[in-house]
Amino acid sequence: MSDIFISYSSKDRAQADQLIELLVSAGLSVWIDRSGIEAATSWSKEIVQAINECKAFVVMLSPNSLLSNNVIKEVSLASEKRKKILPLDLEPVQLTEDFEY
């Protein structure tokens, strides 16, 4: 089980790597997709299990993540599972209706 699940757009990988370093240096375990999830890829069992087992869910918000169907799916699942969702703004964004839901 990981302490933190990180949901992000692959276009924001550099910022995600920085966050991982900070969290790991603070003694937390982190789950993040290392292979990159493309828009046409369906959810894998591993992602669903990682969300089910995490203690907190961090969503990295950016124009890129707001356009990512996979980030939207991950946030929706985390919400349904009543996970602690922590939004991290990479830059100011206006939430889309998908995220507002």
ABEGO torsion letter per residue (X at the ends): XBABBBBBBAAAAAAAAAAAAAAAAAGBBBBBBAAEBBAABBBBAAAAAAAAABABBBBBBBAAAAABAAAAAAAAAAAAAGBBBBBBBABBBBBBAAAAX
